[in-house]
């Protein structure tokens, strides 16, 4: 029997080794990796995300929880990879060409992993053709692009156009975010969604995949 509260306590406090120990103990007791993920890790990270959205905790607390989540996932991923994947979807994410900022993008990636998604992080200064190639190679259902600079916002539009030219636009949902980005801008460049912050990004992705 997985103790969801113990997982939440350890994860929310950023106790990576304890999260790993709980995951290993659950597996040893006969629980499957999928059960540990769905009962122990995902609901715990979801609770952290809700607290973040409500302003009860801040980015540093989310980061340490996300790292603890990754610790737990390091135990489960090798097992999940051998079985039928229970991860919700594959997401390619990166900061656009000309922008080297990565804190916001990293936080979004962590929150998405915490939400049960498989994340392929391309890093920063990512050109449109690299996004397109990654979407094709990984058969991603979602592409997430971030920028903190108004001067590089045009790269998002160019990437959406490159996806269209490659015949991939109708196969992937595009979500954009970052300080200068707005919902209106997302609509203007033909993106499917806009996320104002990391916690919202998970909800936006889930809603897009449900449609």
C-alpha positions as CSV (number, residue, x, y, z in Angstrom):
1,X,0.0,0.0,0.0
2,X,1.6,3.3,-1.1
3,X,1.5,6.0,1.5
4,X,0.8,9.1,-0.7
5,X,1.2,11.5,2.3
6,X,4.7,10.3,3.0
7,X,5.6,10.8,-0.7
8,X,4.1,14.3,-0.5
9,X,6.0,15.2,2.7
10,X,9.3,14.0,1.3
11,X,8.8,15.6,-2.1
12,X,7.6,18.9,-0.9
13,X,10.6,19.2,1.4
14,X,13.0,18.4,-1.4
15,X,14.2,15.2,0.3
16,X,15.4,13.4,-2.9
17,X,17.0,10.4,-1.1
18,X,13.8,9.8,0.9
19,X,11.7,10.0,-2.2
20,X,14.0,7.4,-3.8
21,X,13.8,5.2,-0.7
22,X,10.0,5.4,-0.7
23,X,9.9,4.5,-4.4
24,X,12.3,1.5,-3.9
25,X,10.4,0.3,-0.8
26,X,7.1,0.4,-2.7
27,X,8.5,-1.6,-5.6
28,X,10.0,-4.1,-3.1
29,X,6.6,-4.5,-1.5
30,X,5.1,-5.5,-4.8
31,X,3.7,-2.2,-6.2
32,X,4.3,-1.6,-9.9
33,X,6.3,1.4,-11.2
34,X,3.1,2.8,-12.7
35,X,1.3,2.6,-9.3
36,X,4.2,4.4,-7.6
37,X,4.1,7.1,-10.3
38,X,0.3,7.5,-10.3
39,X,-0.3,7.2,-6.5
40,X,2.9,8.5,-5.0
41,X,4.7,10.9,-7.3
42,X,2.2,12.6,-9.6
43,X,-0.4,13.6,-7.0
44,X,2.4,15.0,-4.7
45,X,3.8,17.2,-7.5
46,X,0.3,18.2,-8.4
47,X,-0.2,19.4,-4.9
48,X,3.0,21.4,-5.1
49,X,1.8,23.0,-8.3
50,X,-1.5,24.0,-6.8
51,X,0.3,25.7,-3.8
52,X,2.6,27.5,-6.3
53,X,-0.4,28.7,-8.3
54,X,-2.1,29.9,-5.1
55,X,0.9,31.8,-4.0
56,X,1.5,29.7,-0.9
57,X,5.0,28.7,-2.1
58,X,7.5,30.2,-4.5
59,X,9.9,29.1,-7.2
60,X,12.7,27.9,-4.9
61,X,10.3,25.5,-3.2
62,X,9.0,24.3,-6.5
63,X,12.5,23.7,-7.8
64,X,13.5,21.5,-4.8
65,X,10.3,19.5,-5.1
66,X,10.8,19.0,-8.8
67,X,14.4,17.8,-8.2
68,X,13.1,15.3,-5.6
69,X,10.5,14.2,-8.2
70,X,13.2,13.6,-10.7
71,X,15.0,11.5,-8.1
72,X,12.0,9.3,-7.8
73,X,11.6,9.2,-11.5
74,X,15.2,8.0,-11.9
75,X,14.1,4.8,-10.0
76,X,11.0,4.3,-12.1
77,X,12.0,5.3,-15.6
78,X,14.1,2.2,-16.4
79,X,11.2,0.0,-15.4
80,X,8.6,2.1,-17.2
81,X,10.7,2.1,-20.3
82,X,10.5,-1.7,-20.5
83,X,6.7,-1.8,-20.0
84,X,4.0,0.0,-22.0
85,X,4.7,3.7,-21.3
86,X,2.4,5.4,-18.8
87,X,3.8,8.8,-19.4
88,X,1.1,11.1,-20.7
89,X,2.9,12.5,-23.8
90,X,6.2,13.5,-25.2
91,X,7.1,17.2,-25.2
92,X,10.0,19.0,-26.9
93,X,10.9,22.2,-25.1
94,X,13.5,24.9,-25.5
95,X,14.4,28.6,-25.5
96,X,14.4,30.2,-28.9
97,X,17.4,31.2,-31.0
98,X,19.1,34.3,-29.8
99,X,18.0,33.9,-26.1
100,X,20.2,32.2,-23.5
101,X,17.7,32.5,-20.6
102,X,16.8,29.1,-19.1
103,X,15.5,29.4,-15.6
104,X,11.8,29.8,-16.6
105,X,12.2,27.1,-19.3
106,X,13.9,24.7,-16.8
107,X,11.1,25.2,-14.3
108,X,8.4,24.5,-17.0
109,X,10.3,21.3,-18.0
110,X,10.4,20.2,-14.3
111,X,6.8,20.9,-13.8
112,X,5.8,19.0,-17.0
113,X,7.9,16.0,-15.8
114,X,6.2,16.3,-12.5
115,X,2.9,16.2,-14.4
116,X,3.8,12.8,-15.9
117,X,5.1,14.0,-19.3
118,X,8.2,12.8,-21.0
119,X,10.3,16.0,-21.7
120,X,13.0,16.4,-24.3
121,X,14.8,19.6,-23.4
122,X,16.8,21.2,-26.2
123,X,18.3,23.9,-24.0
124,X,18.7,27.5,-25.1
125,X,19.4,29.4,-28.4
126,X,17.4,26.8,-30.3
127,X,16.9,27.5,-34.0
128,X,13.6,26.7,-35.7
129,X,15.0,23.8,-37.8
130,X,16.3,22.2,-34.6
131,X,12.8,22.4,-33.1
132,X,11.3,20.9,-36.2
133,X,13.9,18.1,-36.4
134,X,13.3,17.2,-32.7
135,X,9.5,17.1,-33.1
136,X,10.0,14.7,-36.0
137,X,12.7,12.6,-34.4
138,X,10.9,12.2,-31.0
139,X,7.4,12.2,-32.5
140,X,6.4,14.8,-30.0
141,X,2.8,15.6,-29.3
142,X,3.7,19.1,-27.9
143,X,6.3,21.7,-28.7
144,X,7.0,24.3,-26.0
145,X,9.0,27.5,-26.8
146,X,10.2,30.1,-24.3
147,X,11.8,33.6,-24.6
148,X,12.6,36.4,-22.3
149,X,13.6,38.9,-25.0
150,X,11.2,40.9,-27.2
151,X,13.9,40.8,-29.9
152,X,13.6,37.0,-30.3
153,X,9.8,36.7,-30.2
154,X,9.8,36.5,-34.0
155,X,11.7,33.2,-33.8
156,X,8.5,31.6,-32.4
157,X,6.6,32.6,-35.5
158,X,9.4,31.4,-37.8
159,X,9.3,28.0,-36.0
160,X,5.6,27.6,-36.4
161,X,6.0,28.4,-40.1
162,X,8.9,25.9,-40.3
163,X,6.6,23.2,-38.8
164,X,4.0,24.0,-41.4
165,X,6.5,23.8,-44.2
166,X,7.7,20.4,-42.9
167,X,4.2,19.0,-42.8
168,X,4.2,18.6,-39.1
169,X,2.0,21.5,-37.9
170,X,-1.1,19.4,-37.6
171,X,0.7,16.7,-35.7
172,X,2.0,18.8,-32.8
173,X,0.5,21.3,-30.3
174,X,2.5,24.5,-29.9
175,X,2.7,26.3,-26.6
176,X,4.6,29.5,-26.0
177,X,5.6,31.5,-22.9
178,X,8.0,33.9,-21.4
179,X,7.9,37.4,-19.9
180,X,7.2,39.4,-23.2
181,X,4.8,36.8,-24.6
182,X,1.0,37.3,-24.4
183,X,-2.0,35.2,-25.2
184,X,-2.8,37.6,-28.1
185,X,0.7,37.1,-29.5
186,X,0.4,33.3,-29.3
187,X,-2.8,33.6,-31.4
188,X,-1.2,35.9,-33.9
189,X,1.7,33.5,-34.6
190,X,-0.6,30.5,-34.9
191,X,0.4,28.8,-31.6
192,X,-2.2,26.5,-29.9
193,X,-1.6,27.7,-26.4
194,X,0.0,30.3,-24.1
195,X,1.3,29.7,-20.6
196,X,1.8,32.6,-18.2
197,X,3.9,30.6,-15.7
198,X,5.3,27.1,-15.1
199,X,2.3,25.8,-13.1
200,X,-0.2,27.0,-15.8
201,X,1.9,25.3,-18.5
202,X,1.0,21.9,-17.2
203,X,-2.8,22.7,-17.3
204,X,-2.5,24.2,-20.8
205,X,-0.7,21.1,-22.1
206,X,-3.2,18.8,-20.5
207,X,-6.2,20.7,-21.9
208,X,-4.7,20.8,-25.4
209,X,-4.0,17.1,-25.4
210,X,-7.6,16.5,-24.3
211,X,-9.1,18.2,-27.3
